[in-house]
Amino acid sequence: MPDRADKLLLLDTASLYFRAFYGVPDKVTAPDGSPINAARGLLDIIAKLITLYEPTHVVACWDDDWRPQWRVDLIPSYKAHRVVEVVPAGPDVEEVPDPLEAQIPLIRETLAALRIPIVGVAEHEADDVIGTLATHATIPVDIVTGDRDLFQLVDDDRAVRVIYTARGMSNLEIVTDAVVVAKYGVLPSQYADFATMRGDASDGLPGVPGVGEKTAATLLKEHGDLAGIRSAAEAGEGMSAGVRAKVLAASAYLDVAPTVVEVARDLEITAPTEPLLPLGPDEVDAALALAESWNLGGSMARAIAAVGTTAD
């Protein structure tokens, strides 16, 4: 891909294979009857993303621990509603449909067949891997996710943007600084503080009771960040008595929540440096053999075509 400008595509892999699982019918199965809808759907998603955004580098970021204990220690309700089995040595077992769980090894195989590296870090989520790789990248970055928490990484000055999948793969939204401001009234650099105050039921984050998006955005506009808001509340300045009381009452939560909400940016990761290279004949044959054995059909062929091939 010598004619492409350098660009790093970071995949929030679990977000994408969950979307594929629920978006692709489960009628088509492997020869032995095994489910393959998530694997096929993820291949089609990858093919579309590479074709549309023309990255030179792609990384599949992985949840080595979807609910890190250090986050749970700070906020015990963090993702608690998704736990189906507590594992004392961690990580806890997440509620994942059995037909999807069965496809995870195949998904990893298909990524390997395309030579897309999988990167995870012990005791951390894919969001943290994404945060670190995006922060230290020296080339433009596209982050593909359905998780708005990653809006905190958007940075026009560094050419970091989010390809947001919440409205479906046929209606992808490119999230830049201006989009975050238009949606929420805050800058991306303020988004983690905004999310801390707003809370998020889907992650088990209670937020500041009585402070919704509009109030959170107004407070950040007036005081800059959460530290400024808390300082103003303690001083009895810059907000109504009712809002001040709510902020002060949530002090214990606000002491710990930012650490939970903010993605890690400085993990010790050896970032893959090899670009996404066209597959040679032997690699194509191996990928097609994998596809045939699992009945992945045209999905693998489309992914191969998107990655590209060489004659020798």
Secondary structure, DSSP 8 states (H G I E B T S, - for coil): -TTS---EEEEEHHHHHHHHHHHS-S--B-TTS-B-HHHHHHHHHHHHHHHHH--SEEEEE--S-SS-HHHHHH-TTTTGGGEEE--TTS--EE---HHHHTTHHHHHHHHHHTT--EE--TT--HHHHHHHHHHH-SS-EEEEES-GGGGGG-BGGGTEEEEE-TT-GGG-EEE-HHHHHHHHSS-GGGHHHHHHHH-BGGGTB--STT--HHHHHHHHHHHSSHHHHHHHHHHT-SS-HHHHHHHHHTHHHHHHHHHHHS--S--------S----B-HHHHHHHHHHHHHHT-HHHHHHHHHHH-B---
